[in-house]
Amino acid sequence: FSSAQLSSGSKSQLTLTVELSIVAKNLIPNQIHLTFFPARERETMDNSAPDSLPRSETAVTYDSPYPLYAMSFSSSTHRIAVGSFLEDYNNRIDILSFDSDSMSLKPLPSLSFEHPYPPTKLMFSPPSLRRSGGGDLLASSGDFLRLWEVNEDSSSAEPVSVLNNSKTSEFCAPLTSFDWNDVEPKRLGTCSIDTTCTIWDVERSVVETQLIAHDKEVHDIAWGEARVFASVSADGSVRIFDLRDKEHSTIIYESPQPDTPLLRLAWNKQDLRCMATILMDSNKVVILDIRSPTMPVAELERHQGSVNAIAWAPQSCKHICSGGDDAQALIWELPTMAGPNGIDPLSVYSAGSEINQLQWSASLPDWIGIAFANKMQLLRV
């Protein structure tokens, strides 16, 4: 997705300049089903014809009419939101229902709705912020931060609010990502191509604070504690901010090559000392310990193409999943110390096309969702 100025009142061409290579590609639909291979079987897999590969009994596929990118699991129901990636003003968000017993994944047409521009991220609210009627609250980013109520009876999805902190009504700076605060769920942080991070009180629809966070576009944001968040940027740095001291930030990592953008950031919810980031056009997943600034504690380098997405396991502090241009989703188990030859993945999932997005479900921790081409697949791990 890339960036520039978005006209908030017209259906003008979406021109973005954010360096998100993961969504700048043509997502070509294909019909190859995802298969699972333990890491030790990878050598024999490479020489096998696709038709000879065993079918996985642990994957469920949803085929969309359009390319997919954004994705989120509900924290309290077996629902999954997926967003289209169409280079047009008119995009869509679909809500899917997942039954893990029957291994079925079905769209709920009454909950499908239009979205202006491709959503750069989707996220259901923490369970403590469920609506009074029992419905889910869903947030999306793009031209603005938008909140939607997804009714519990699956009857409809309704817009709740459009949050915009722009000082002018004509233009806004596109939002690249956001994160919901699990500890204080009324608090949500967004990041933008205009170098800022904005902290919203979504219950009152007001800005709590806005910070100039980086020297260049901010690509991702993640909460640690109630008042502590981190962000990554095209300036190549990971910075930690504390809302109790807004004048200062701590740089805990910088790209080894100057000005190599960092694209994604994931904070380990089971061990807040650890976080992970990925660099643009790099096959590395960089693991950081905030107690040891500047020096990664591990670099995971077994992808054969650029890494596009990362997610920590919600129930384990030692496991992380990554997906990339090599059409692989790798699950890693982090040791205390890396060996001389690096770290090998614990498991390998092979998809039919570049993996652009993945999420590890907190409510269904045995399932990981990946998006590639026009497909969303759930993997049992």
Sequence and secondary structure as in RCSB ss.txt:
>XXXX:A:sequence
FSSAQLSSGSKSQLTLTVELSIVAKNLIPNQIHLTFFPARERETMDNSAPDSLPRSETAVTYDSPYPLYAMSFSS
STHRIAVGSFLEDYNNRIDILSFDSDSMSLKPLPSLSFEHPYPPTKLMFSPPSLRRSGGGDLLASSGDFLRLWEV
NEDSSSAEPVSVLNNSKTSEFCAPLTSFDWNDVEPKRLGTCSIDTTCTIWDVERSVVETQLIAHDKEVHDIAWGE
ARVFASVSADGSVRIFDLRDKEHSTIIYESPQPDTPLLRLAWNKQDLRCMATILMDSNKVVILDIRSPTMPVAEL
ERHQGSVNAIAWAPQSCKHICSGGDDAQALIWELPTMAGPNGIDPLSVYSAGSEINQLQWSASLPDWIGIAFANK
MQLLRV
>XXXX:A:secstr
  BS EETTS     B    GGGSS         EEEEGGGHHHHTTS GGGS   SSEEEEE SS EEEEEE S
SSSEEEEEE  SSSEEEEEEEEEETTTTEEEE GGG EEEES  SEEEE  GGG  TTS EEEEEESSSEEEEEE
 TTSS EEEEEEE   SSSSEE  EEEEEE SSSTTEEEEEETTSEEEEEETTTTEEEEEEE  SS EEEEEE S
TTEEEEEETTSEEEEEETTEEEEEEEEEE SSTT  EEEEEE TT TTEEEEEETT   EEEEETTSTTS SEEE
   SS EEEEEE SS SSEEEEEETTSEEEEEE  SS BTTB   SEEEE SS   EEEE SSSTTEEEEEETTE
EEEEE 
